[in-house]
Amino acid sequence: MAVKIRLRRMGQKKAPFYRIIVADGRAPRDGKFIEEIGTYDPNQEPSAFKVDEEAAKRWLNNGAQPTEVVSKIFKAAGIEK
C-alpha cells in the first residue's frame, strides 16, 4: 500500500481551505484517509499552516511520500525526513 501525505480540499467555492492528511495513494482526493496531521490556508497573507510535527515525522519515517506542495509546507515548518 503506497501511503501519501497530501492535501484534502475543504471550504466554499473560490475560498479553498486544505487539511493535510495521510491517505492510501489509490484513494480519491477528498475520500477516505488514515489520519489528519495539519491544515493549510492559502487565503491568508502570508499563507497560514499548522502541522503536527510528531505525526508528520512518524509518517515520513514509516515511508509515507509527501506530495510536492506538502513537502514545501514541511520545509517551511522545518520538518525534514
Order of alpha helices (4+ residues) and beta strands (2+ residues): beta-beta-beta-beta-alpha-beta-alpha
